[in-house]
Amino acid sequence: MNHLRANGLDFAYIEQGTGPLVLLLHGFPDTAQTWSHQMSALAAAGYRAVAPYLRGYAPSEIPPDGFYDKATLATDVAALIRALGGGQPAHLVGQDWGAIISYAVLAAFPELVRRSVVMAVPHPAQVAKSMLDAKHIHRSFHWWFFQLPDLPEKALVDNDFAFIDYLWRYWTAPGYEDAAHLRQVKAMLAEPGVLAATLGYYRAMLDPKKWDPRLHEVRQAMDRPIAVPTLALCGSDDLRGELMHDQAPYFCGEYRYQEVAGAGHFLHREKPGEVTQLMLDWLGAP
């Protein structure tokens, strides 16, 4: 485990390999260890694979100011790339919240990214449309549940984090098991202050009062069309594919969408061989 200071916080990260930087961003409920299958392959291909724990996810620092809005998270990633990249742009890969953050970085800080892969979450403009669609509202029930005070924290920890087990079953293809990894996720969420921090991402998503007012310009830049070459991936069993299928108009650079057969939301773990090869093909030679 390594640590560095970026955007005023201490970030923990794991890494493998040497070469051009590939920054891998995890989602919820998850940790940097989610990229275990991809990191070794990237290292073998000649890349330096770095997976940080996002702000508030132990052992990264929980911010004293409590900001978890997208502009803040994108600024974190920009600072990480500057700190780790030696003055060169990085490749950026994100799944779930990692994808949400990646869209923001690609629009607001395009000079920092060479090529990108986003997984399992559509472009924010498509997300906005989905908020009027009953089946997608149901698919994202946790967004609304997590807005409540106190109850989500209690529900998540009850019965050995059975809520986390439910989310993984709900979001993955039938029959997929990832028990050892889920034990790591639960142990991380049990660390003091972490659960409230991770829920802070969702609470900031729907409450502008929780946005850092100093980042207005970043927030405006996040709405720009994305020029960075981007591969969007989604599992064929993930309802999110309906939204990702039609998001090409939000990209003005090279863009491709592909579904991974037999995979759900955590496609990089459910079908690691296929997803890793798609990533390597897209990133190209180091």
VENRA-V167543 format. One record per run of one state. SS is the DSSP state (alpha for helix, beta for strand, coil for the rest). FROM is the first residue (numbers start at 1). LEN is the number of residues. If there is no record, write none. Layout:
ss=SS from=FROM len=LEN
ss=SS from=FROM len=LEN
This chain:
ss=coil from=1 len=1
ss=beta from=2 len=5
ss=coil from=7 len=2
ss=beta from=9 len=8
ss=coil from=17 len=3
ss=beta from=20 len=6
ss=coil from=26 len=6
ss=alpha from=32 len=13
ss=coil from=45 len=2
ss=beta from=47 len=6
ss=coil from=53 len=17
ss=alpha from=70 len=15
ss=coil from=85 len=5
ss=beta from=90 len=6
ss=coil from=96 len=1
ss=alpha from=97 len=12
ss=coil from=109 len=1
ss=alpha from=110 len=3
ss=beta from=113 len=7
ss=coil from=120 len=4
ss=alpha from=124 len=7
ss=coil from=131 len=3
ss=alpha from=134 len=6
ss=coil from=140 len=1
ss=alpha from=141 len=5
ss=coil from=146 len=5
ss=alpha from=151 len=21
ss=coil from=172 len=7
ss=alpha from=179 len=11
ss=coil from=190 len=4
ss=alpha from=194 len=12
ss=coil from=206 len=2
ss=alpha from=208 len=3
ss=coil from=211 len=2
ss=alpha from=213 len=9
ss=coil from=222 len=4
ss=beta from=226 len=1
ss=coil from=227 len=2
ss=beta from=229 len=7
ss=coil from=236 len=5
ss=alpha from=241 len=4
ss=coil from=245 len=3
ss=alpha from=248 len=3
ss=beta from=251 len=1
ss=coil from=252 len=3
ss=beta from=255 len=6
ss=coil from=261 len=6
ss=alpha from=267 len=4
ss=coil from=271 len=1
ss=alpha from=272 len=12
ss=coil from=284 len=3
